[in-house]
Amino acid sequence: MSTILRNFYHNLKEPVLICDALQPESGMYCNKAFKSIFSDIDIQNCMQAVRKLDYKFYFEFCLIDSENLKTYSPLINALERKENFHLYGRYQKNEREFLYFLISAFSVKKYRILYFYDITNEVIVKKLQNENERLKIQNQEFLNTNSKAQNQAVKMALLNRIATSISKTIDLNDMINTAIKELGIIFGAKKVYFAKRVADAAGEAFEAEYLYPCEKPDGRVGGEILKYDKNTIDDILDNKISIQVCLKEAENSLKPMKTPCTRIILPVMYKESTVAVIVILTAKKHIEDIEKELMTGVSMQISSAITQAMLFKDVSDKKEELQTALTELKETQLQLINSEKMASLGQLIASVAHEINTPLASICANNEISKRFFESGNVFDNDTIDILKDTNSVDADAIKRITNLVQSLKRFVRLDEMVSQSANINEELDLTLNLLRHKLKKDIKLVKNYGEISLVECYPNMLNQVFLNILMNAIQSIEKRASVENAGLSGAGSCYIGEIIISTEIIESNLLVKIQDNGLGIKDEDKKKIFQAGFTTKKVGEGTGLGLAICKKIIEKHNGEITFDSKSYRTKDGSIAKTTIFEIKLPAF
């Protein structure tokens, strides 16, 4: 290499590597800058030095026309090729230090020169500029986000203020007055109208109902009609907010305003239809975006509040209707209970009359005997006195029987005993049995398995009706079975004796009353309908079909439960018998 060429490259600030293009392995030259910057490279052989450099360089772009990509080296390729070209590379000097170079490869006579132009500062500056731009963009986005957040916070605060004011009342009038007052304060409005949509021969129109500020305490005004141009009406009906600078409050206003003002019309929706508008007349010339968003939110808020108020009014009206219907239903139910009670009583009249006639006949006979003794004028001897004592004792028992029967009957037919009170269910069962005494004498065995029970809070008169209905059904079922089994038999003998078993007990804070009979039983197809109103298996005139349905309602009124079971079983003598058990469960405490 000539001295001139060597001296030219030797003092350059950029690293330079020179080798013989024909024999790159034979020797090489590197300047002082190369040795300084690439001091970690042992420079003995040109190709070896280049391979070491290549190992620590990273190239983003390079030629890939080599046959073997695994062994391809951009720097070696730069030495071996004849063409001039450039490479951008990053050199890792140490673990945390990186240098960036623009490597130019060119030929001068028989020499191949690699010129490493250091662009590290330019790259760093570029990165800093890019980072600065990115930070600027992020900062601007943050400022925009912060501004939006502040605007949103202001909007939400105003909406919350209006919503809070509206939510303090469920009265529609108060709600509207509160809404227009808040809007008037927020926009510094001269006037704020609330006007409902009305039908008009000339087109759509609105009738003003409320005004802020208003001289009247309730905010109501005298029904002024407000009309607007077609475009405004179209926006209102399309649920869009209309904002216009105008000289008139409405198109049909007779007098213009002294100064122009901004007219804002908010549509009020109910069930997806415009039912009213809120008209704001303000001196503000420009409406900010946040105020437009606020108005949209307010419009939705007021529409929602009015919808809720209207729905609440509808619910209140429905509630009153249901309350009236419920009262009528209770009265009808009470009438049905009383009617069924009278029907049951009608079936007992013959038995009651017979029960009264028997002791009454005894009293009459004894009274005739006493009369004869007194009219005879004879002195009463001891035998006569004993006879009179016996007749008096018989009369006392007869009178007691009549008295008990009359008291039971009076208590049963009382229709005004509808107050809950404490009662002994065993005593109430006995009271009901007193009315059925005559029917129970006809080949029906009564077994009472009363347990020791506490007083129960109940409606005794109603429970007596339940007991009477079930017991009468049991008696009639036994009588029908006896009639069936005795059919065809000669004489008056009976081959069947019925049995009714009544038991009471306390189990797990509940009072259980069981009434069991061995009558005809209940057919499987009738079991699902037994508590249905109107269903009966009796002949026309014998039953109303309401007895057990009313019994179920009465027990439910006591927060209790009534169930039954009817099944067949085989007796000791091998015959088939049937049994029906009604179980009543009542809260005991």
C-alpha positions as CSV (number, residue, x, y, z in Angstrom):
1,M,0.0,0.0,0.0
2,S,1.4,3.4,-0.9
3,T,2.5,5.8,1.8
4,I,0.1,8.5,0.5
5,L,-2.9,6.3,0.8
6,R,-1.8,5.0,4.2
7,N,-1.3,8.5,5.5
8,F,-4.7,9.6,4.2
9,Y,-6.6,7.0,6.1
10,H,-4.4,6.9,9.1
11,N,-5.6,10.2,10.6
12,L,-9.3,9.9,9.8
13,K,-11.7,9.9,12.7
14,E,-13.8,7.1,11.3
15,P,-12.5,3.5,11.4
16,V,-11.1,2.2,8.1
17,L,-10.1,-1.4,7.2
18,I,-8.1,-2.0,4.0
19,C,-7.0,-5.3,2.5
20,D,-5.7,-6.7,-0.8
21,A,-8.7,-7.5,-2.9
22,L,-6.9,-10.4,-4.6
23,Q,-5.4,-11.9,-1.4
24,P,-7.6,-10.8,1.6
25,E,-6.0,-13.5,3.7
26,S,-2.4,-12.3,3.2
27,G,-2.6,-8.9,5.0
28,M,-4.6,-5.9,6.0
29,Y,-4.4,-2.4,7.2
30,C,-6.5,-0.6,9.8
31,N,-6.2,3.0,10.9
32,K,-5.8,4.4,14.4
33,A,-9.5,5.0,14.8
34,F,-10.3,1.4,13.9
35,K,-7.9,0.2,16.6
36,S,-9.3,2.6,19.1
37,I,-13.0,1.8,18.6
38,F,-12.6,-1.9,18.0
39,S,-9.9,-2.4,20.6
40,D,-11.5,-5.8,21.6
41,I,-10.7,-7.2,18.2
42,D,-7.3,-9.0,17.8
43,I,-6.0,-7.8,14.4
44,Q,-3.6,-10.3,13.0
45,N,-5.4,-11.6,9.9
46,C,-7.8,-9.6,7.8
47,M,-10.4,-12.3,7.3
48,Q,-10.2,-13.4,11.0
49,A,-10.7,-9.8,12.1
50,V,-13.7,-9.4,9.8
51,R,-15.3,-12.6,11.1
52,K,-14.8,-11.4,14.7
53,L,-16.4,-8.0,13.8
54,D,-19.2,-9.7,12.0
55,Y,-19.9,-11.8,15.1
56,K,-20.5,-8.6,17.2
57,F,-22.4,-6.7,14.4
58,Y,-26.2,-6.9,13.9
59,F,-27.4,-6.0,10.4
60,E,-31.1,-5.2,9.8
61,F,-30.7,-5.5,6.1
62,C,-28.3,-7.5,4.1
63,L,-28.0,-9.5,0.8
64,I,-29.3,-13.0,1.0
65,D,-28.2,-14.3,-2.4
66,S,-25.6,-16.6,-0.7
67,E,-26.0,-20.3,-1.3
68,N,-25.5,-21.0,2.4
69,L,-27.4,-18.6,4.7
70,K,-26.0,-20.2,7.8
71,T,-22.4,-19.2,7.0
72,Y,-23.3,-15.9,5.2
73,S,-21.4,-12.9,6.6
74,P,-22.3,-9.3,5.4
75,L,-18.8,-8.0,6.1
76,I,-16.9,-10.8,4.4
77,N,-19.3,-10.4,1.5
78,A,-18.5,-6.7,1.4
79,L,-14.7,-7.6,1.1
80,E,-15.2,-10.2,-1.5
81,R,-17.6,-8.4,-3.8
82,K,-16.4,-5.9,-6.4
83,E,-19.5,-3.6,-6.3
84,N,-19.8,-0.6,-4.1
85,F,-22.6,-0.9,-1.5
86,H,-23.5,0.2,2.0
87,L,-24.6,-1.5,5.2
88,Y,-26.3,-0.2,8.3
89,G,-25.1,-2.1,11.4
90,R,-25.2,-2.1,15.2
91,Y,-22.1,-3.0,17.0
92,Q,-22.2,-4.3,20.6
93,K,-19.1,-3.0,22.3
94,N,-20.0,-4.4,25.7
95,E,-23.0,-5.5,27.6
96,R,-24.8,-2.1,27.7
97,E,-23.0,-0.1,25.0
98,F,-24.0,-0.1,21.4
99,L,-22.5,1.7,18.4
100,Y,-24.2,2.4,15.1
101,F,-22.3,2.5,11.8
102,L,-22.9,3.2,8.1
103,I,-20.4,0.8,6.5
104,S,-19.4,1.7,2.9
105,A,-17.6,-0.9,0.8
106,F,-15.7,0.2,-2.3
107,S,-12.5,-0.6,-4.3
108,V,-9.4,1.6,-4.9
109,K,-7.1,0.0,-7.5
110,K,-6.3,-3.4,-6.1
111,Y,-7.5,-2.6,-2.5
112,R,-10.9,-3.3,-0.9
113,I,-11.8,-0.7,1.6
114,L,-14.4,-0.8,4.4
115,Y,-15.2,2.6,5.7
116,F,-17.1,2.7,9.1
117,Y,-19.0,6.0,9.4
118,D,-20.1,6.4,13.1
119,I,-23.8,7.4,13.2
120,T,-24.3,6.6,16.8
121,N,-25.1,10.2,17.8
122,E,-27.5,10.6,14.9
123,V,-29.3,7.4,15.9
124,I,-29.5,8.4,19.5
125,V,-30.8,11.8,18.6
126,K,-33.3,10.3,16.3
127,K,-34.5,7.9,19.0
128,L,-34.8,10.8,21.4
129,Q,-36.7,12.8,18.9
130,N,-39.0,9.8,18.3
131,E,-39.4,9.3,22.0
132,N,-40.1,13.0,22.4
133,E,-42.7,12.9,19.7
134,R,-44.3,9.8,21.3
135,L,-44.3,11.5,24.7
136,K,-45.9,14.6,23.1
137,I,-48.6,12.5,21.6
138,Q,-49.1,10.7,24.9
139,N,-49.2,14.0,26.7
140,Q,-51.7,15.4,24.3
141,E,-53.8,12.3,24.6
142,F,-53.5,12.6,28.4
143,L,-54.6,16.2,28.3
144,N,-57.5,15.3,26.0
145,T,-58.5,12.5,28.2
146,N,-58.1,14.6,31.3
147,S,-60.2,17.3,29.6
148,K,-62.9,14.8,28.7
149,A,-62.8,13.3,32.2
150,Q,-63.2,16.8,33.7
151,N,-66.1,17.6,31.3
152,Q,-67.6,14.2,32.0
153,A,-67.3,14.8,35.7
154,V,-69.0,18.2,35.4
155,K,-71.7,16.6,33.3
156,M,-72.2,13.8,35.7
157,A,-72.3,16.2,38.7
158,L,-75.0,18.2,37.0
159,L,-76.9,15.1,36.0
160,N,-76.6,13.8,39.5
161,R,-77.8,17.1,40.9
162,I,-80.9,17.0,38.6
163,A,-81.4,13.2,39.3
164,T,-81.1,13.8,43.0
165,S,-83.6,16.6,42.9
166,I,-86.0,14.6,40.8
167,S,-85.7,11.4,42.9
168,K,-86.9,13.2,46.0
169,T,-90.4,13.0,44.8
170,I,-92.6,10.5,43.0
171,D,-95.3,13.1,42.2
172,L,-95.3,13.8,38.5
173,N,-96.1,17.6,39.0
174,D,-93.3,18.1,41.6
175,M,-90.9,16.2,39.3
176,I,-91.5,18.4,36.3
177,N,-91.3,21.6,38.3
178,T,-88.0,20.4,39.9
179,A,-86.5,19.5,36.4
180,I,-87.3,22.8,34.7
181,K,-86.1,24.8,37.7
182,E,-82.7,23.0,37.7
183,L,-82.4,23.5,33.9
184,G,-83.3,27.2,34.3
185,I,-80.5,27.6,36.9
186,I,-77.9,25.6,34.9
187,F,-78.4,27.6,31.7
188,G,-79.3,30.9,33.3
189,A,-82.5,30.8,31.4
190,K,-85.0,33.6,31.0
191,K,-87.8,31.1,30.7
192,V,-88.2,27.3,30.8
193,Y,-91.5,25.7,29.6
194,F,-92.8,22.2,30.0
195,A,-95.3,21.6,27.2
196,K,-97.3,18.4,26.4
197,R,-97.9,17.3,22.9
198,V,-101.4,18.0,21.6
199,A,-103.3,17.3,18.4
200,D,-103.8,20.4,16.3
201,A,-105.7,20.8,13.0
202,A,-102.7,22.7,11.4
203,G,-100.1,20.1,12.5
204,E,-98.1,19.2,15.6
205,A,-98.3,21.6,18.5
206,F,-97.5,21.7,22.2
207,E,-99.5,23.1,25.1
208,A,-97.5,24.8,27.9
209,E,-98.3,23.4,31.3
210,Y,-95.5,24.5,33.6
211,L,-93.2,27.6,33.5
212,Y,-90.1,28.6,35.4
213,P,-89.9,31.2,36.8
214,C,-93.6,31.3,37.6
215,E,-95.8,33.5,39.8
216,K,-98.0,30.5,40.8
217,P,-96.6,28.2,43.5
218,D,-97.4,25.1,41.5
219,G,-95.7,26.4,38.4
220,R,-98.8,25.9,36.2
221,V,-99.6,28.2,33.3
222,G,-102.7,28.8,31.3
223,G,-102.3,26.4,28.5
224,E,-100.5,28.5,25.9
225,I,-100.1,26.7,22.6
226,L,-96.6,26.6,21.1
227,K,-96.0,25.9,17.4
228,Y,-92.7,25.4,15.6
229,D,-91.5,25.1,12.0
230,K,-91.5,21.7,10.2
231,N,-87.8,21.1,10.6
232,T,-87.9,21.7,14.3
233,I,-91.0,19.5,14.7
234,D,-89.2,16.7,12.7
235,D,-86.2,16.9,15.0
236,I,-88.4,16.8,18.1
237,L,-90.4,13.8,16.9
238,D,-87.1,12.1,15.9
239,N,-85.9,12.5,19.5
240,K,-83.3,15.1,18.6
241,I,-82.4,18.3,20.5
242,S,-83.2,21.5,18.6
243,I,-80.9,24.5,19.2
244,Q,-81.8,27.8,17.4
245,V,-81.2,31.5,17.7
246,C,-84.6,33.1,17.4
247,L,-86.5,36.3,18.0
248,K,-89.8,34.6,19.0
249,E,-90.5,32.1,21.7
250,A,-92.6,30.1,19.1
251,E,-93.6,30.5,15.5
252,N,-97.1,31.6,16.6
253,S,-96.0,34.1,19.2
254,L,-97.5,37.5,18.5
255,K,-94.8,39.7,20.0
256,P,-91.1,39.3,19.3
257,M,-88.5,39.3,22.1
258,K,-86.5,42.5,22.8
259,T,-83.2,40.7,22.1
260,P,-82.4,37.5,20.2
261,C,-82.0,34.4,22.4
262,T,-81.0,30.8,22.0
263,R,-84.0,28.4,22.1
264,I,-83.3,24.9,23.2
265,I,-86.0,22.2,22.8
266,L,-85.5,18.9,24.6
267,P,-87.9,16.1,23.6
268,V,-89.5,14.1,26.5
269,M,-90.1,10.4,25.5
270,Y,-92.6,7.9,26.9
271,K,-92.7,4.4,25.5
272,E,-90.5,5.4,22.4
273,S,-92.8,8.3,21.6
274,T,-92.5,12.1,22.1
275,V,-95.1,13.1,24.6
276,A,-93.8,16.5,25.7
277,V,-91.0,19.0,25.3
278,I,-88.9,21.2,27.6
279,V,-88.2,24.6,26.0
280,I,-85.3,26.6,27.4
281,L,-84.9,30.3,26.4
282,T,-81.4,31.5,27.3
283,A,-79.2,34.5,26.5
284,K,-76.2,32.3,25.9
285,K,-75.0,32.6,22.3
286,H,-72.9,29.5,22.1
287,I,-73.7,26.1,23.5
288,E,-70.6,24.1,24.4
289,D,-70.3,20.4,23.5
290,I,-70.4,19.4,27.2
291,E,-73.7,21.4,27.5
292,K,-75.1,19.5,24.5
293,E,-74.1,16.2,26.1
294,L,-75.6,17.4,29.4
295,M,-78.9,18.3,27.6
296,T,-79.0,14.8,26.0
297,G,-78.4,13.2,29.4
298,V,-81.0,15.5,31.1
299,S,-83.6,14.7,28.3
300,M,-83.0,11.0,28.9
301,Q,-83.1,11.5,32.7
302,I,-86.4,13.4,32.7
303,S,-87.9,11.0,30.2
304,S,-86.9,8.1,32.4
305,A,-88.2,9.8,35.5
306,I,-91.5,10.7,33.9
307,T,-91.8,7.1,32.6
308,Q,-91.2,5.8,36.1
309,A,-93.7,8.4,37.6
310,M,-96.4,7.4,35.0
311,L,-95.7,3.7,35.6
312,F,-95.9,4.3,39.4
313,K,-99.2,6.1,38.8
314,D,-100.4,3.1,36.7
315,V,-99.3,0.7,39.4
316,S,-101.0,2.8,42.1
317,D,-104.2,2.8,40.1
318,K,-103.9,-0.9,39.5
319,K,-103.2,-1.4,43.2
320,E,-106.4,0.4,44.2
321,E,-108.3,-1.7,41.7
322,L,-106.8,-4.9,43.0
323,Q,-107.5,-3.8,46.6
324,T,-111.1,-3.1,45.8
325,A,-111.3,-6.5,44.0
326,L,-109.6,-8.2,47.0
327,T,-112.1,-6.6,49.4
328,E,-115.0,-7.8,47.2
329,L,-113.4,-11.2,47.0
330,K,-113.1,-11.5,50.7
331,E,-116.7,-10.4,51.2
332,T,-117.8,-12.9,48.5
333,Q,-115.7,-15.6,50.2
334,L,-117.2,-14.8,53.6
335,Q,-120.7,-15.0,52.0
336,L,-119.8,-18.4,50.5
337,I,-118.5,-19.7,53.9
338,N,-121.7,-18.5,55.5
339,S,-123.9,-20.0,52.7
340,E,-122.1,-23.3,53.1
341,K,-122.6,-23.1,56.9
342,M,-126.3,-22.5,56.4
343,A,-126.4,-25.4,53.9
344,S,-124.8,-27.7,56.5
345,L,-127.1,-26.4,59.1
346,G,-130.1,-27.2,56.9
347,Q,-129.0,-30.8,56.7
348,L,-128.9,-30.9,60.5
349,I,-132.3,-29.4,61.1
350,A,-134.1,-32.8,61.2
351,S,-131.5,-34.3,63.6
352,V,-131.5,-31.2,65.8
353,A,-135.3,-31.2,65.9
354,H,-135.3,-34.9,66.9
355,E,-132.7,-34.2,69.6
356,I,-134.8,-31.5,71.0
357,N,-138.1,-33.4,70.7
358,T,-136.9,-36.4,72.8
359,P,-136.1,-34.6,76.0
360,L,-138.9,-32.1,75.4
361,A,-141.4,-35.1,75.3
362,S,-139.9,-36.4,78.5
363,I,-140.4,-33.1,80.2
364,C,-144.0,-32.9,79.0
365,A,-144.8,-36.4,80.2
366,N,-143.2,-35.7,83.6
367,N,-145.1,-32.4,83.8
368,E,-148.4,-34.3,83.2
369,I,-147.6,-36.8,86.0
370,S,-146.8,-34.0,88.4
371,K,-150.0,-32.2,87.5
372,R,-152.1,-35.3,88.3
373,F,-150.4,-35.7,91.7
374,F,-151.1,-32.0,92.5
375,E,-154.8,-32.2,91.3
376,S,-155.6,-35.4,93.3
377,G,-155.6,-33.5,96.6
378,N,-154.0,-36.5,98.3
379,V,-151.3,-36.1,100.9
380,F,-147.9,-36.9,99.4
381,D,-146.4,-40.0,100.9
382,N,-142.8,-41.0,100.6
383,D,-143.4,-43.0,97.5
384,T,-145.0,-40.1,95.8
385,I,-142.2,-37.8,96.9
386,D,-139.6,-40.2,95.4
387,I,-141.5,-40.4,92.1
388,L,-141.6,-36.5,91.9
389,K,-137.8,-36.4,92.7
390,D,-137.2,-38.9,89.9
391,T,-139.2,-37.0,87.4
392,N,-137.5,-33.7,88.5
393,S,-134.1,-35.3,87.9
394,V,-135.1,-36.6,84.5
395,D,-136.4,-33.1,83.6
396,A,-133.1,-31.5,84.7
397,D,-131.1,-33.9,82.5
398,A,-133.5,-33.2,79.6
399,I,-133.3,-29.4,80.1
400,K,-129.5,-29.7,80.2
401,R,-129.5,-31.6,76.9
402,I,-131.7,-29.0,75.3
403,T,-129.6,-26.2,76.7
404,N,-126.3,-27.7,75.4
405,L,-127.8,-28.4,72.0
406,V,-129.1,-24.8,71.7
407,Q,-125.8,-23.3,72.9
408,S,-123.9,-25.4,70.4
409,L,-126.3,-24.4,67.6
410,K,-126.1,-20.7,68.6
411,R,-122.4,-20.8,68.6
412,F,-122.2,-22.6,65.3
413,V,-124.5,-20.2,63.4
414,R,-122.8,-17.0,64.7
415,L,-121.6,-15.1,61.6
416,D,-119.9,-12.3,63.5
417,E,-117.3,-14.4,65.4
418,M,-114.4,-13.4,63.0
419,V,-111.8,-12.4,65.6
420,S,-108.9,-14.6,66.2
421,Q,-108.8,-16.0,69.7
422,S,-107.4,-18.8,71.8
423,A,-109.4,-22.0,71.8
424,N,-109.2,-25.6,72.9
425,I,-109.6,-27.7,69.8
426,N,-110.8,-30.7,71.8
427,E,-113.7,-28.6,73.1
428,E,-114.5,-27.3,69.7
429,L,-114.7,-30.9,68.3
430,D,-117.1,-31.8,71.2
431,L,-119.2,-28.8,70.4
432,T,-119.5,-29.9,66.7
433,L,-120.2,-33.5,67.8
434,N,-123.2,-32.3,69.9
435,L,-124.9,-31.2,66.7
436,L,-124.3,-34.6,65.2
437,R,-125.3,-36.7,68.2
438,H,-128.5,-38.1,66.6
439,K,-126.8,-39.1,63.4
440,L,-124.0,-40.9,65.4
441,K,-126.5,-43.2,67.1
442,K,-127.3,-45.2,64.0
443,D,-124.8,-48.0,64.1
444,I,-121.8,-45.7,64.1
445,K,-119.1,-46.1,66.7
446,L,-117.3,-42.9,67.7
447,V,-113.8,-43.1,69.1
448,K,-112.2,-40.0,70.6
449,N,-108.4,-40.2,71.0
450,Y,-107.9,-36.7,72.3
451,G,-104.3,-35.8,73.4
452,E,-103.2,-33.2,75.9
453,I,-103.0,-30.1,73.8
454,S,-102.4,-26.4,74.5
455,L,-104.7,-23.5,73.4
456,V,-104.4,-22.6,69.8
457,E,-104.8,-19.1,68.3
458,C,-107.5,-19.5,65.7
459,Y,-111.0,-18.6,64.4
460,P,-113.0,-21.2,66.3
461,N,-116.2,-20.6,64.4
462,M,-114.5,-21.3,61.1
463,L,-112.7,-24.5,62.4
464,N,-116.1,-25.8,63.7
465,Q,-117.4,-25.5,60.1
466,V,-114.4,-27.5,58.9
467,F,-114.9,-30.3,61.5
468,L,-118.7,-30.4,60.8
469,N,-118.2,-30.7,57.0
470,I,-115.6,-33.5,57.3
471,L,-117.7,-35.4,60.0
472,M,-120.9,-35.1,58.0
473,N,-119.1,-36.4,54.9
474,A,-117.8,-39.3,57.0
475,I,-121.3,-40.1,58.4
476,Q,-122.8,-40.0,54.9
477,S,-120.0,-42.2,53.5
478,I,-120.7,-44.8,56.3
479,E,-124.4,-44.7,55.7
480,K,-124.0,-45.2,51.9
481,R,-121.7,-48.2,52.5
482,A,-124.1,-49.7,55.0
483,S,-126.9,-49.2,52.5
484,V,-124.9,-51.0,49.8
485,E,-123.8,-53.9,52.0
486,N,-127.3,-54.4,53.5
487,A,-129.1,-54.2,50.1
488,G,-130.9,-57.5,49.4
489,L,-130.9,-58.7,53.1
490,S,-134.2,-59.6,54.6
491,G,-135.4,-58.1,57.8
492,A,-134.1,-55.0,59.5
493,G,-130.8,-56.5,60.7
494,S,-127.6,-54.8,59.8
495,C,-124.4,-56.6,58.9
496,Y,-122.2,-53.4,59.0
497,I,-121.2,-51.1,61.9
498,G,-119.3,-47.9,60.9
499,E,-116.6,-46.3,62.9
500,I,-115.3,-42.7,63.2
501,I,-112.0,-42.1,65.0
502,I,-111.0,-38.6,66.0
503,S,-107.5,-37.9,67.4
504,T,-105.6,-34.8,68.4
505,E,-101.9,-34.4,69.3
506,I,-99.0,-32.0,69.2
507,I,-96.1,-32.9,67.0
508,E,-93.1,-30.5,66.4
509,S,-95.0,-27.3,67.3
510,N,-98.0,-28.3,65.1
511,L,-101.4,-29.4,66.2
512,L,-102.6,-32.5,64.2
513,V,-106.3,-33.3,64.0
514,K,-107.2,-36.6,62.3
515,I,-110.7,-37.7,61.4
516,Q,-110.8,-41.3,60.1
517,D,-113.8,-43.3,58.8
518,N,-114.4,-46.7,57.3
519,G,-117.1,-45.7,54.8
520,L,-117.1,-46.1,51.0
521,G,-113.8,-44.2,50.6
522,I,-112.8,-41.8,47.7
523,K,-112.3,-43.1,44.2
524,D,-108.9,-42.6,42.6
525,E,-110.3,-40.5,39.8
526,D,-111.9,-38.1,42.3
527,K,-108.9,-37.6,44.5
528,K,-107.4,-34.8,42.4
529,K,-110.7,-32.9,42.3
530,I,-111.7,-33.3,45.9
531,F,-110.8,-29.7,46.9
532,Q,-112.1,-28.1,43.7
533,A,-115.0,-25.7,44.1
534,G,-118.2,-27.1,42.6
535,F,-117.1,-30.7,42.6
536,T,-119.4,-33.1,44.5
537,T,-120.2,-36.8,44.4
538,K,-123.6,-36.3,46.0
539,K,-126.9,-36.2,44.3
540,V,-128.5,-32.9,43.2
541,G,-129.8,-31.1,46.3
542,E,-127.6,-33.0,48.7
543,G,-124.4,-30.9,48.4
544,T,-123.2,-27.6,47.0
545,G,-119.7,-28.8,46.0
546,L,-118.2,-26.0,48.1
547,G,-117.7,-27.8,51.4
548,L,-114.1,-29.1,51.1
549,A,-113.0,-26.2,48.9
550,I,-114.1,-23.8,51.7
551,C,-112.5,-26.1,54.3
552,K,-109.1,-25.8,52.4
553,K,-109.4,-22.0,52.3
554,I,-110.2,-21.8,56.0
555,I,-107.2,-24.0,56.9
556,E,-104.9,-21.9,54.6
557,K,-106.2,-18.8,56.4
558,H,-104.9,-20.3,59.6
559,N,-101.5,-20.9,57.9
560,G,-102.2,-24.6,58.2
561,E,-102.5,-27.6,55.8
562,I,-105.3,-30.1,55.1
563,T,-104.5,-33.4,53.4
564,F,-106.3,-36.8,53.0
565,D,-105.6,-40.4,52.2
566,S,-108.2,-43.0,51.1
567,K,-107.2,-46.6,50.6
568,S,-108.4,-50.2,50.8
569,Y,-107.1,-52.9,53.2
570,R,-107.8,-56.5,54.2
571,T,-109.5,-57.1,57.5
572,K,-108.8,-60.1,59.9
573,D,-111.7,-62.1,58.4
574,G,-110.3,-61.7,54.9
575,S,-112.8,-59.1,53.6
576,I,-111.8,-55.9,51.9
577,A,-112.5,-52.6,53.8
578,K,-111.8,-49.0,53.0
579,T,-110.7,-46.1,55.2
580,T,-110.4,-42.4,54.6
581,I,-108.3,-40.1,56.8
582,F,-108.4,-36.3,56.8
583,E,-105.5,-34.7,58.5
584,I,-105.5,-31.1,59.6
585,K,-102.2,-29.4,60.6
586,L,-102.3,-26.1,62.4
587,P,-99.5,-24.0,64.0
588,A,-99.7,-24.7,67.7
589,F,-97.4,-21.8,68.9
